Amino acid sequence: MLPRLSPLITSHEQLGAKFTTFGGWKMPIRFGSIIEEHNCVRNAVGKFDVSHMGQIYLDGKDAEYLTNKLVSNNVTRLRDNQAQYAMITDDNGIILDDTLVYRNSSESFMFIPNAGHDEEMFLRWAHFRDKWDLDVTIKNSTNEIAMFAIQGPLAVDSIDALSPDSLLDLKRFTTTVTTISGITCTVSRTGYTGEDGFELLLSSNDAVTLWDALDFPPCGLGSRDTLRTEMGFLLSGQDFNHQTNPRTPFEAGVDFTVDLGQDFIGRDALLELHSKELSLNFIGFSLSERSIPRPGSAILNDVGEQIGVVTSGTLSPTLDLPIGLGYVPPSYSSIGSSFQVAIRNSFKPATICSTPFINPQ
């Protein structure tokens, strides 16, 4: 199957980007050096094309009810133009995907599935709409919407200077509609790097025009991954996977996204699990030796028994240390605890750290 393409594919090719396939999309992994792109975001501002993320729109008097039944958080708490992080779980409380849910108005919502999950989630919402005979119009607009992330300590001032409206006071997890360099955008003060900044949603027809107008260094998925790993943020399909790495929100360390007081699919299973000790905890760790922990690497105790698995790993450009994320039993999950990670047929000492690994500016 041919990969899906961003509306910026030609622009990326002209810039000499190196590509990878992620979630069924051909996307730039880097334009130059991943470390330079990472440091640019940590110290100044960079722009990401994240048009591979999905956009599902819901309109109708039952849009709130349907969404509240299908995500773990409580969307009734959202006011107009607010967003909320949530999990999408199955009947057993296992994460299918994580998402941001946006309330546009009392009867209008939008949520963002991860790359490659848009059609699956569109069909899931449509299935339960029909099953429960609800009044909701659902549209998968992923192919019609471009999405950019402008991130870094200079991001807010930089984007504010390109808009006729003041964006400086836009609060975290809130949105507004304005123009950026003359292009109409939904501007959301959200991101996936730990730095301040905005995510911009706009018509794919305007993508090239706005991308070219944003005079910031382009950054690829490589630095996006090192930035989010330093923050301990989950990556769908890697830090959890419904088939190969099934995890509940409690195991994945995102309890704050679960409102057990509201009735959503998976709630009963999670309510039962809530009173029990977890079998695994999501942890962050660092290595003292300069070896990179890779997803799937075994985590072993001091007598060589496997106790867990690495789900994400990288060399942190900010700390200049190998860091990773993974799952271990609670008895091994205390900050400062030591274990070993199997890397290329050798065992490297590792220490559990608190996450995020860094405190952004």
C-alpha positions in Angstrom: 0.0 0.0 0.0 1.3 3.4 -0.9 2.0 5.8 2.0 -0.3 8.7 2.6 1.3 12.1 1.8 1.4 15.4 3.6 0.3 18.4 1.5 3.8 19.6 2.1 5.5 16.6 0.5 7.0 18.6 -2.4 8.2 21.3 -0.1 9.9 18.8 2.1 11.5 17.1 -0.8 12.8 20.4 -2.1 14.4 21.0 1.3 16.2 17.7 1.1 14.4 16.1 3.9 15.1 12.5 4.9 11.9 10.5 5.2 10.4 7.7 7.2 7.0 5.9 7.0 5.1 6.4 10.2 1.5 5.4 10.8 1.1 4.8 7.1 2.4 8.3 6.2 5.6 9.3 4.4 6.9 12.1 6.7 10.2 13.9 7.2 12.4 12.3 9.9 14.9 15.1 9.6 15.9 18.1 7.5 19.5 18.3 8.7 20.8 17.1 12.1 18.3 15.7 14.6 20.3 17.1 17.4 20.4 20.6 15.9 16.6 20.5 15.3 16.1 19.3 18.9 18.2 22.1 20.3 16.5 24.6 18.1 13.2 23.8 19.8 14.6 23.7 23.3 16.4 27.0 22.9 14.5 29.1 20.3 11.6 27.9 17.9 11.1 25.3 15.3 8.2 24.2 13.1 6.9 20.7 12.6 4.6 19.4 9.9 2.2 17.1 11.8 -0.4 16.7 9.1 -0.2 12.9 9.7 -2.3 13.4 12.8 -6.1 12.8 12.4 -8.9 15.2 12.7 -12.4 13.9 13.3 -15.3 16.5 13.6 -18.6 15.8 15.3 -21.7 18.0 15.2 -25.2 17.5 16.6 -27.1 17.5 19.9 -25.6 14.2 20.9 -22.0 15.0 20.0 -21.0 15.5 23.7 -22.8 12.4 24.9 -21.1 10.2 22.2 -17.7 11.6 22.8 -18.0 11.3 26.6 -18.9 7.6 26.2 -15.9 6.9 24.1 -13.1 8.7 25.9 -11.8 8.2 29.5 -11.9 11.9 30.5 -15.0 14.0 31.1 -15.6 16.2 28.2 -18.7 17.8 29.8 -16.1 19.9 31.8 -14.9 21.6 28.7 -16.0 25.1 27.9 -16.1 26.3 24.4 -12.7 26.5 22.8 -11.0 24.3 25.4 -9.1 21.0 24.8 -8.5 18.0 26.9 -6.2 15.0 26.8 -7.9 11.6 27.1 -7.5 7.9 26.4 -9.8 5.8 24.1 -10.2 2.4 25.8 -11.8 -0.9 24.9 -14.3 -2.8 27.2 -11.3 -4.1 29.2 -9.8 -0.7 29.8 -7.0 -1.3 27.4 -5.8 1.8 25.5 -6.7 1.9 21.8 -5.3 5.4 21.3 -4.7 8.6 23.1 -6.2 11.8 21.8 -6.9 15.5 22.3 -10.6 16.4 22.4 -11.6 20.0 21.5 -15.0 21.5 22.2 -15.8 24.1 19.6 -19.3 24.9 20.8 -22.1 23.1 22.8 -22.8 20.8 19.9 -19.5 20.8 18.0 -16.4 18.8 18.9 -13.2 17.7 17.2 -10.7 15.1 18.3 -7.2 14.1 17.1 -6.4 10.4 16.7 -2.8 9.5 16.1 -1.3 8.8 12.7 -3.0 5.9 11.0 -5.9 5.7 13.5 -8.2 8.3 11.9 -10.4 5.9 9.9 -10.5 3.3 12.8 -11.7 6.0 15.2 -14.1 7.5 12.7 -15.7 4.0 12.3 -15.7 3.5 16.0 -17.6 6.7 16.6 -20.0 6.0 13.7 -20.6 2.5 15.0 -21.7 3.6 18.5 -23.7 6.5 17.1 -25.7 4.1 15.0 -25.9 1.5 17.8 -27.3 4.1 20.2 -29.3 5.9 17.6 -27.7 9.3 18.3 -28.0 12.6 16.5 -24.4 13.3 15.5 -22.8 14.0 12.1 -19.2 12.6 12.0 -16.6 13.6 9.5 -13.1 12.4 9.0 -11.3 15.6 7.7 -7.7 14.3 8.0 -7.0 14.6 4.3 -8.5 18.1 4.1 -6.7 19.6 7.2 -3.0 20.4 7.5 -1.5 20.7 11.0 1.7 22.4 12.1 3.4 22.6 15.5 5.4 25.7 16.3 7.3 24.9 19.5 10.0 26.5 21.6 10.6 29.3 24.1 10.3 31.9 21.3 7.3 30.3 19.6 4.5 32.3 21.2 6.0 35.7 20.6 6.9 34.6 17.0 3.4 33.5 16.1 1.8 36.4 17.9 3.7 38.7 15.7 2.1 37.1 12.6 -1.5 37.5 13.8 -3.7 40.6 14.0 -5.1 39.2 17.2 -3.1 38.9 20.5 -2.3 35.3 21.2 -0.1 36.0 24.2 -2.8 35.4 26.8 -4.3 32.3 25.1 -4.2 29.7 27.9 -2.8 26.2 27.7 -5.3 23.8 26.2 -7.5 26.5 24.7 -8.0 27.5 21.1 -9.0 30.4 19.0 -9.6 31.1 15.3 -7.5 33.8 13.7 -5.2 34.5 10.8 -1.5 33.7 10.7 0.3 35.5 7.9 -3.1 36.0 6.3 -4.2 32.3 6.5 -7.2 31.3 8.6 -6.1 28.9 11.3 -7.4 27.3 14.4 -4.7 28.1 16.9 -4.3 25.7 19.9 -1.9 26.3 22.8 -0.9 22.7 22.9 2.2 20.6 21.9 4.2 17.4 22.3 7.7 18.7 23.1 7.4 20.1 26.6 8.0 23.6 25.3 5.5 26.4 24.9 3.9 27.0 21.6 1.0 26.4 19.3 -0.5 23.8 17.0 -2.1 25.3 13.9 -4.9 23.6 12.0 -5.7 25.0 8.5 -7.0 24.0 5.1 -4.5 21.7 3.3 -5.0 24.0 0.3 -3.2 26.8 2.3 -0.5 24.5 3.8 2.4 25.4 1.4 1.6 29.2 1.6 1.7 29.3 5.4 4.6 26.8 5.8 6.7 29.1 3.6 5.6 32.2 5.5 6.7 30.7 8.8 10.4 31.6 8.8 11.5 29.1 11.4 13.8 26.1 11.0 11.9 23.0 9.9 12.1 20.0 12.2 11.3 16.3 11.6 9.9 13.4 13.5 13.3 12.4 14.7 13.6 15.5 16.9 9.9 15.3 17.8 10.7 11.9 19.2 13.8 13.0 21.3 11.9 16.0 22.6 8.8 14.0 23.7 11.0 11.2 25.2 12.8 13.8 27.4 9.3 14.7 28.7 8.3 11.1 29.3 5.3 11.5 26.9 3.6 8.4 25.5 3.9 7.5 21.9 0.9 5.6 20.5 1.9 2.3 19.0 5.1 2.1 20.9 4.7 2.9 24.6 1.3 1.2 24.3 -0.1 -0.9 21.5 -3.5 -2.6 21.6 -2.2 -5.8 20.0 1.5 -6.1 21.0 1.8 -4.0 24.2 -1.7 -3.7 25.7 -1.8 -1.3 28.6 -4.4 0.4 30.8 -4.1 4.1 31.5 -3.0 3.2 35.1 -0.1 1.1 33.8 0.8 3.8 31.3 1.0 6.4 34.1 -1.8 8.6 32.7 -4.3 8.2 35.6 -5.1 11.9 35.3 -6.9 11.2 32.0 -9.4 8.9 33.7 -12.6 10.1 35.3 -14.2 7.0 36.9 -17.2 9.1 37.9 -18.4 9.2 34.3 -19.7 6.2 32.3 -17.4 5.5 29.4 -16.5 2.3 27.6 -13.8 0.6 29.7 -14.8 2.4 32.9 -16.1 -0.8 34.7 -12.9 -2.7 34.0 -10.8 0.3 35.2 -12.9 0.8 38.3 -12.2 -2.8 39.2 -8.5 -2.4 38.5 -8.3 0.8 40.4 -8.4 -0.9 43.8 -5.8 -3.5 42.8 -2.0 -3.3 42.7 -0.7 -2.8 39.2 1.3 -5.6 37.6 3.5 -3.1 35.8 4.5 0.6 36.1 5.6 2.9 33.4 9.0 4.3 34.3 11.8 6.5 33.0 15.5 5.6 33.3 19.0 6.7 32.3 22.1 4.7 31.5 25.6 5.6 32.7 27.2 4.2 29.6 26.8 5.6 26.2 24.6 2.9 24.7 21.1 3.6 23.3 18.2 1.5 24.7 15.9 0.4 21.9 12.2 -0.5 22.0 11.9 -4.2 22.8 15.1 -4.4 24.7 14.8 -6.5 27.8 15.0 -5.0 31.3 16.7 -7.4 33.8 17.2 -7.5 37.5 20.6 -8.0 39.2 20.5 -11.8 38.8 19.7 -11.6 35.1 16.0 -12.3 35.2 13.8 -10.3 32.7 11.5 -8.1 34.6 10.3 -5.7 32.0 10.8 -4.2 28.5 12.0 -0.9 27.0 9.4 0.9 24.9 11.3 4.1 24.0 14.9 5.1 24.1 17.2 7.7 22.8 20.3 9.8 23.5 19.0 12.9 25.2 20.5 15.9 23.4 19.7 18.1 26.4 21.3 15.9 29.0 23.8 14.1 26.7 22.8 10.9 28.4 21.0 7.7 27.1 17.4 7.7 28.4 14.5 5.4 28.0 10.9 4.6 29.0 9.5 1.2 29.8 7.5 -1.1 32.1 8.7 -2.9 35.2 6.9 -4.4 38.2 6.0 -2.0 41.1 8.7 -3.6 43.3 11.4 -2.4 40.9 9.9 1.0 40.0 11.1 3.3 42.8 13.2 6.4 41.8 16.8 5.5 42.1 16.3 1.7 41.7 18.9 0.0 39.5 18.5 -2.7 36.8 20.1 -3.7 33.6 19.1 -3.2 30.0 20.1 -5.8 27.3 21.8 -3.9 24.4 23.6 -5.8 21.6 24.2 -8.9 23.7 25.6 -7.0 26.7 24.0 -5.7 29.8 24.1 -2.0 30.6 23.4 -0.6 34.1 20.4 1.7 34.3 18.8 3.8 37.1 15.2 4.8 37.3 14.6 8.6 37.1 11.7 10.8 37.6 9.9 12.1 34.5 10.0 14.5 32.8 13.8 14.1 32.6 14.2 17.8 32.1 12.5 21.1 33.1 11.8 23.1 29.9 12.5 26.8 29.9 
